[in-house]
Amino acid sequence: MSSRQHPLSTSKSAFKTIASLFSSIFSHKWGRKFVSFFLAGALISVTMAACTATTDTKPTAATSPTTGGIPVAQTKPAGEPKKDVELTLVSFAVTKQAHEAIIPKFVEKWQKEQNQKVTFKQSYGGSGSQTRAVIDGLEADVVHLALAADTSKIEKAGLIDKGWEQEYPNDGIVSKSIPVLVTREGNPKGIKDWSDLEKDGISLITADPKTSGVARWNFLALWNAAVKKGGSDEKALEALTKVYTNVPILTKDAREATDAFFKQGQGDALINYENEIILASQKGQKVNYVIPDVNFSIDNPIAVVDKNVAKHGTKEVAEAFVKFLYSPEAQTEFAKVGFRPVDETVAKEKQFVDLYPKVKDLSTVKDLGGWDAINKKFFADGAAFDQIQAKIKR
């Protein structure tokens, strides 16, 4: 058996010692007074400690309020108001409706999160014309153009840093669409495919590829379909010469082409963005249009103009705006006005699945070798488009 004393025996001995001490103290008059004062002091100390613990409940930097032991999220103040900032957005004509819906949402978000007021200067026009304007001195902070080739021209002018395509999702593509064929009510000329535009007696409205990015996409859609049908560049050149012979006037941009067809009653058919036609339908205009089975993806890039944002001190807000354009909130606004969303979640929403039917045979810029090859082959001085114009003596 262990020689250590049992704890209970030790406790009994201690209690006896304490009892003997208190008996000795209480037997004396001053002893009783001492104990009374001691107990009173102890009671006051306990009461003060309890009051302090009850009233001091505000969280400090190291604590946070809780509900049932679970931390409650706190909204951080935006801080002192920052100096107002102005962004200049330069974009191609048919994006205006979308940006006018998106910009207020970004302004509100930025004000709430950064306590800074943002205002926008906006410029819309043909993509080629807008590109030249930026290169010539229009100090855009952000450019949203119809094709990457235009953005690359601004890069080559030293205003946008190389590698801009990798800075944002989808190689910098923030909106997209396809070309469609718009006809008169009832389609009296029986236009169902690109090749129908070659026929005699057809009047086609489209913009000038030299000034309009939309028109370049139209040209590529026509060429792509002609090559797939005819099998050679020679056949395609012949087919497109017939098509452009049927164009009475090449408008400066897509918006002018739309106005010529709908408001001025020109032409039997119009090639335009699907988004432009959907927007017209939403405004109550009855539109008859056909989506050809063989088609071309129209991809529109976004970029921050690095040299200008450095000069203006707007880099942070410009980059934030571009990122916001990829958000489901912004992509929903693009989709509402006719652009096919680049956000897969938005694209899968039933309202947009129904609105944007899948194209059977959809080609891209990469299928034609990229924009450098495309510009050299089709749109440079003396290239395919100029050859076509020379043949029809326009």
C-alpha positions as CSV (number, residue, x, y, z in Angstrom):
1,M,0.0,0.0,0.0
2,S,1.2,3.5,-0.8
3,S,2.6,5.5,2.1
4,R,1.0,8.8,0.7
5,Q,-1.7,10.3,3.0
6,H,-5.4,10.1,1.6
7,P,-6.5,13.5,0.3
8,L,-9.7,13.5,2.4
9,S,-7.7,13.1,5.6
10,T,-5.5,16.0,4.6
11,S,-8.7,18.2,3.9
12,K,-10.1,17.3,7.3
13,S,-6.9,18.3,9.0
14,A,-6.9,21.6,7.1
15,F,-10.5,22.4,8.0
16,K,-9.8,21.8,11.7
17,T,-6.9,24.2,11.6
18,I,-8.9,26.9,9.8
19,A,-11.8,26.4,12.3
20,S,-9.5,26.8,15.2
21,L,-8.0,30.0,13.7
22,F,-11.5,31.6,13.2
23,S,-12.6,30.5,16.7
24,S,-9.6,32.3,18.1
25,I,-10.3,35.4,16.0
26,F,-14.0,35.6,16.9
27,S,-13.2,35.2,20.6
28,H,-11.6,38.6,20.5
29,K,-13.6,41.9,20.0
30,W,-11.2,43.4,17.4
31,G,-11.0,40.1,15.6
32,R,-14.8,40.2,14.9
33,K,-14.5,43.7,13.5
34,F,-11.6,42.7,11.3
35,V,-13.6,39.9,9.7
36,S,-16.6,42.2,9.1
37,F,-14.4,44.8,7.3
38,F,-12.7,42.0,5.2
39,L,-16.0,40.5,4.0
40,A,-17.4,44.0,3.2
41,G,-14.4,44.9,1.1
42,A,-14.6,41.6,-0.8
43,L,-18.2,42.2,-1.6
44,I,-17.5,45.7,-3.0
45,S,-14.7,44.3,-5.2
46,V,-16.9,41.6,-6.6
47,T,-19.7,44.1,-7.4
48,M,-17.4,46.5,-9.2
49,A,-15.9,43.7,-11.3
50,A,-19.4,42.6,-12.3
51,C,-20.4,46.1,-13.4
52,T,-17.2,46.5,-15.4
53,A,-17.8,43.2,-17.2
54,T,-21.4,44.1,-18.0
55,T,-21.0,47.6,-19.5
56,D,-17.8,47.2,-21.5
57,T,-19.1,45.2,-24.5
58,K,-17.9,47.2,-27.5
59,P,-15.6,45.1,-29.7
60,T,-12.0,46.2,-30.0
61,A,-9.6,45.7,-32.9
62,A,-8.9,42.1,-31.7
63,T,-12.6,41.2,-31.1
64,S,-15.8,41.2,-33.1
65,P,-19.5,41.1,-32.0
66,T,-21.1,37.6,-32.0
67,T,-24.5,36.1,-32.2
68,G,-24.8,32.8,-30.4
69,G,-21.0,32.5,-30.5
70,I,-20.9,33.1,-34.3
71,P,-19.0,36.2,-35.5
72,V,-21.2,38.8,-37.3
73,A,-19.8,40.4,-40.4
74,Q,-19.1,44.1,-40.1
75,T,-19.2,46.6,-43.0
76,K,-16.0,48.5,-43.2
77,P,-16.4,52.2,-43.7
78,A,-15.2,53.5,-47.1
79,G,-13.1,56.1,-45.3
80,E,-12.6,59.7,-46.2
81,P,-14.1,60.8,-49.6
82,K,-11.6,60.7,-52.4
83,K,-11.1,63.2,-55.2
84,D,-13.7,62.8,-58.0
85,V,-12.3,60.9,-61.0
86,E,-13.4,61.0,-64.7
87,L,-13.0,58.1,-67.1
88,T,-13.2,58.4,-70.9
89,L,-14.7,55.3,-72.6
90,V,-14.3,55.1,-76.4
91,S,-16.4,52.3,-78.0
92,F,-17.9,51.2,-81.2
93,A,-21.4,52.4,-82.1
94,V,-23.7,49.5,-81.3
95,T,-22.5,49.1,-77.7
96,K,-24.0,52.4,-76.5
97,Q,-27.3,50.9,-75.2
98,A,-25.4,48.3,-73.1
99,H,-22.9,50.7,-71.6
100,E,-25.6,53.2,-70.7
101,A,-27.2,50.4,-68.5
102,I,-23.9,49.2,-67.1
103,I,-22.1,52.4,-66.2
104,P,-24.5,53.6,-63.5
105,K,-24.2,50.2,-61.8
106,F,-20.4,50.5,-61.7
107,V,-20.6,54.1,-60.5
108,E,-22.8,53.1,-57.6
109,K,-20.6,50.1,-56.7
110,W,-17.4,52.2,-56.8
111,Q,-18.9,55.0,-54.7
112,K,-20.1,52.5,-52.1
113,E,-16.8,50.6,-51.9
114,Q,-14.3,53.3,-52.5
115,N,-16.2,56.5,-51.4
116,Q,-15.2,58.1,-54.7
117,K,-17.4,59.6,-57.4
118,V,-16.7,58.5,-61.0
119,T,-18.1,60.2,-64.0
120,F,-17.8,59.0,-67.6
121,K,-17.1,60.7,-70.9
122,Q,-18.4,58.4,-73.6
123,S,-17.7,58.4,-77.3
124,Y,-19.3,56.0,-79.8
125,G,-18.8,55.5,-83.5
126,G,-17.4,53.2,-86.2
127,S,-14.6,51.0,-84.7
128,G,-12.1,52.0,-87.3
129,S,-12.8,55.7,-86.9
130,Q,-12.7,55.4,-83.1
131,T,-9.3,53.7,-83.4
132,R,-7.8,56.4,-85.5
133,A,-9.3,59.1,-83.1
134,V,-7.5,57.5,-80.1
135,I,-4.2,57.2,-82.0
136,D,-4.6,60.8,-83.1
137,G,-5.1,62.2,-79.6
138,L,-8.6,61.3,-78.2
139,E,-7.4,60.4,-74.6
140,A,-9.4,57.3,-73.9
141,D,-8.9,55.5,-70.6
142,V,-10.7,52.4,-71.8
143,V,-11.4,51.2,-75.4
144,H,-14.1,48.7,-76.3
145,L,-13.8,48.1,-80.0
146,A,-15.4,45.8,-82.6
147,L,-12.3,43.8,-83.3
148,A,-8.9,43.0,-81.8
149,A,-7.1,44.2,-84.9
150,D,-8.2,47.8,-84.0
151,T,-7.0,47.4,-80.4
152,S,-3.7,46.1,-81.7
153,K,-3.3,49.3,-83.8
154,I,-3.5,51.3,-80.6
155,E,-0.9,49.0,-79.0
156,K,1.4,49.5,-82.0
157,A,1.0,53.3,-81.6
158,G,2.5,52.9,-78.1
159,L,-0.6,53.6,-76.1
160,I,-1.4,50.1,-74.9
161,D,1.1,47.7,-73.4
162,K,1.9,44.5,-75.2
163,G,0.1,41.4,-73.8
164,W,-3.2,43.3,-73.2
165,E,-5.2,40.2,-74.3
166,Q,-3.9,38.2,-71.4
167,E,-4.8,40.7,-68.7
168,Y,-8.5,39.8,-68.8
169,P,-10.6,36.6,-69.4
170,N,-11.4,35.2,-72.9
171,D,-8.3,36.9,-74.5
172,G,-9.8,40.3,-73.6
173,I,-13.1,39.5,-75.4
174,V,-15.9,41.1,-73.3
175,S,-18.8,40.9,-75.7
176,K,-19.7,38.9,-78.8
177,S,-22.4,38.5,-81.5
178,I,-22.9,37.1,-85.0
179,P,-23.9,38.6,-88.3
180,V,-27.5,38.0,-89.4
181,L,-29.5,38.7,-92.5
182,V,-32.4,41.1,-92.1
183,T,-35.2,41.0,-94.7
184,R,-38.3,42.9,-95.5
185,E,-41.6,41.7,-93.9
186,G,-42.5,38.3,-95.4
187,N,-39.1,38.1,-97.0
188,P,-40.4,38.7,-100.6
189,K,-37.0,38.1,-102.2
190,G,-36.7,34.7,-100.5
191,I,-33.3,35.5,-98.9
192,K,-32.2,32.6,-96.7
193,D,-28.5,32.3,-96.9
194,W,-25.4,34.4,-97.8
195,S,-25.3,33.1,-101.4
196,D,-28.7,34.6,-102.0
197,L,-27.1,38.0,-101.8
198,E,-25.2,37.3,-105.0
199,K,-28.4,37.2,-107.1
200,D,-29.4,39.9,-109.6
201,G,-32.1,42.3,-108.4
202,I,-31.1,42.1,-104.7
203,S,-30.3,45.4,-102.9
204,L,-28.0,44.9,-99.9
205,I,-27.3,47.4,-97.1
206,T,-24.0,47.1,-95.2
207,A,-21.3,49.3,-93.8
208,D,-17.8,50.1,-95.2
209,P,-15.1,47.7,-94.0
210,K,-12.6,50.5,-94.2
211,T,-14.4,52.5,-91.5
212,S,-16.6,50.0,-89.6
213,G,-15.4,47.1,-87.6
214,V,-18.9,45.6,-87.9
215,A,-18.6,45.7,-91.7
216,R,-15.3,43.7,-91.5
217,W,-17.1,41.0,-89.6
218,N,-19.8,41.0,-92.3
219,F,-17.1,40.6,-95.0
220,L,-15.5,37.7,-93.1
221,A,-18.9,36.0,-92.7
222,L,-19.5,36.3,-96.5
223,W,-16.0,35.1,-97.4
224,N,-16.1,32.2,-94.9
225,A,-19.4,31.0,-96.3
226,A,-18.2,31.4,-99.9
227,V,-15.0,29.5,-99.4
228,K,-16.9,26.6,-97.7
229,K,-19.3,26.5,-100.6
230,G,-16.9,27.1,-103.5
231,G,-13.7,25.7,-102.1
232,S,-11.3,28.4,-103.3
233,D,-10.3,32.0,-102.8
234,E,-10.9,32.7,-106.4
235,K,-14.5,31.5,-106.2
236,A,-14.9,33.5,-103.0
237,L,-13.6,36.7,-104.6
238,E,-16.0,36.2,-107.5
239,A,-18.9,35.6,-105.1
240,L,-18.2,38.7,-103.0
241,T,-17.8,40.9,-106.0
242,K,-21.4,39.9,-106.9
243,V,-22.6,40.7,-103.4
244,Y,-20.9,44.1,-103.2
245,T,-22.2,45.0,-106.6
246,N,-25.6,44.8,-105.0
247,V,-24.7,47.4,-102.3
248,P,-26.0,50.8,-103.4
249,I,-24.0,52.7,-100.8
250,L,-21.5,51.7,-98.1
251,T,-22.4,53.5,-94.8
252,K,-19.8,54.7,-92.4
253,D,-20.9,52.4,-89.5
254,A,-23.4,49.8,-88.5
255,R,-25.8,52.3,-86.9
256,E,-26.0,54.2,-90.1
257,A,-26.7,51.0,-92.1
258,T,-29.5,50.1,-89.7
259,D,-31.1,53.6,-90.1
260,A,-30.8,53.4,-93.9
261,F,-32.6,50.1,-93.9
262,F,-35.3,50.7,-91.3
263,K,-35.8,54.5,-91.3
264,Q,-35.1,55.3,-94.9
265,G,-36.5,52.1,-96.4
266,Q,-33.4,51.3,-98.5
267,G,-32.5,47.8,-99.6
268,D,-34.0,44.3,-99.6
269,A,-31.6,43.0,-97.0
270,L,-29.3,44.2,-94.3
271,I,-26.3,42.5,-92.8
272,N,-25.9,43.6,-89.2
273,Y,-25.1,42.4,-85.7
274,E,-27.6,40.1,-84.1
275,N,-27.5,42.4,-81.1
276,E,-28.6,45.4,-83.1
277,I,-31.5,43.5,-84.5
278,I,-32.6,42.2,-81.1
279,L,-32.4,45.7,-79.7
280,A,-34.6,47.0,-82.5
281,S,-37.2,44.3,-81.8
282,Q,-37.2,45.2,-78.1
283,K,-38.0,48.8,-79.0
284,G,-41.2,47.6,-80.8
285,Q,-39.9,47.4,-84.3
286,K,-41.0,44.3,-86.2
287,V,-37.9,42.6,-87.6
288,N,-37.6,39.6,-89.9
289,Y,-34.2,38.1,-89.8
290,V,-32.4,34.8,-90.7
291,I,-29.4,33.3,-88.9
292,P,-27.4,31.4,-91.6
293,D,-26.2,28.0,-90.6
294,V,-22.6,28.8,-91.6
295,N,-21.6,31.9,-89.6
296,F,-18.8,33.8,-88.0
297,S,-18.2,34.7,-84.3
298,I,-18.0,38.4,-83.8
299,D,-15.6,38.9,-80.8
300,N,-15.2,42.4,-79.3
301,P,-12.2,43.1,-77.0
302,I,-11.8,45.5,-74.1
303,A,-8.5,47.2,-73.0
304,V,-7.1,49.8,-70.7
305,V,-5.1,52.5,-72.6
306,D,-2.0,52.3,-70.4
307,K,-0.3,55.5,-71.4
308,N,-3.5,57.6,-70.9
309,V,-4.4,56.1,-67.5
310,A,-0.9,56.8,-66.3
311,K,-1.2,60.4,-67.4
312,H,-4.7,60.8,-65.9
313,G,-4.0,58.9,-62.7
314,T,-7.0,56.7,-63.5
315,K,-5.4,53.2,-63.7
316,E,-7.1,51.7,-60.6
317,V,-10.6,52.8,-61.5
318,A,-10.2,52.0,-65.2
319,E,-9.0,48.4,-64.4
320,A,-11.9,48.0,-62.0
321,F,-14.4,49.1,-64.6
322,V,-13.0,46.6,-67.1
323,K,-13.2,43.8,-64.6
324,F,-16.8,44.8,-63.8
325,L,-17.7,44.3,-67.4
326,Y,-17.0,40.6,-67.0
327,S,-19.2,40.2,-63.9
328,P,-22.6,38.4,-64.2
329,E,-24.3,41.7,-63.5
330,A,-22.7,43.5,-66.4
331,Q,-22.9,40.4,-68.7
332,T,-26.6,40.2,-68.0
333,E,-27.0,43.8,-69.3
334,F,-25.0,43.0,-72.4
335,A,-27.3,40.0,-73.0
336,K,-30.4,42.0,-72.5
337,V,-29.6,44.2,-75.4
338,G,-28.6,41.5,-77.8
339,F,-24.9,40.6,-77.1
340,R,-24.2,36.9,-76.6
341,P,-22.8,36.7,-73.0
342,V,-19.2,35.5,-72.5
343,D,-20.1,34.5,-68.9
344,E,-21.2,30.8,-69.1
345,T,-23.6,31.2,-66.1
346,V,-25.5,34.0,-67.7
347,A,-25.4,32.2,-71.1
348,K,-27.2,29.2,-69.6
349,E,-30.1,31.2,-68.2
350,K,-33.3,30.1,-70.0
351,Q,-34.2,33.6,-71.2
352,F,-30.9,33.8,-73.1
353,V,-30.8,30.2,-74.3
354,D,-34.1,30.9,-76.1
355,L,-32.9,34.2,-77.4
356,Y,-29.6,33.0,-78.8
357,P,-30.0,29.8,-80.7
358,K,-26.8,27.8,-81.3
359,V,-25.1,28.2,-84.7
360,K,-24.4,24.9,-86.5
361,D,-21.1,25.9,-88.2
362,L,-19.4,28.8,-86.4
363,S,-15.9,30.0,-87.4
364,T,-13.6,32.4,-85.7
365,V,-10.7,34.7,-86.5
366,K,-8.2,31.9,-85.6
367,D,-9.7,29.8,-88.4
368,L,-8.6,32.4,-90.9
369,G,-5.1,32.8,-89.4
370,G,-5.6,35.7,-87.0
371,W,-6.0,39.4,-87.5
372,D,-2.6,40.1,-89.0
373,A,-3.2,37.6,-91.7
374,I,-6.8,38.7,-92.2
375,N,-5.9,42.4,-92.5
376,K,-3.1,41.7,-95.0
377,K,-5.3,39.4,-97.1
378,F,-8.6,41.4,-97.0
379,F,-8.4,44.9,-95.8
380,A,-4.9,46.3,-96.5
381,D,-4.5,48.7,-99.4
382,G,-4.8,46.7,-102.6
383,A,-6.1,43.6,-100.8
384,A,-9.3,41.6,-101.5
385,F,-11.8,44.3,-100.6
386,D,-10.0,47.0,-102.7
387,Q,-9.9,44.5,-105.6
388,I,-13.6,44.0,-105.3
389,Q,-14.2,47.7,-105.2
390,A,-12.0,48.2,-108.3
391,K,-14.0,45.6,-110.2
392,I,-17.3,47.3,-109.5
393,K,-15.7,50.7,-110.1
394,R,-17.0,52.3,-106.9
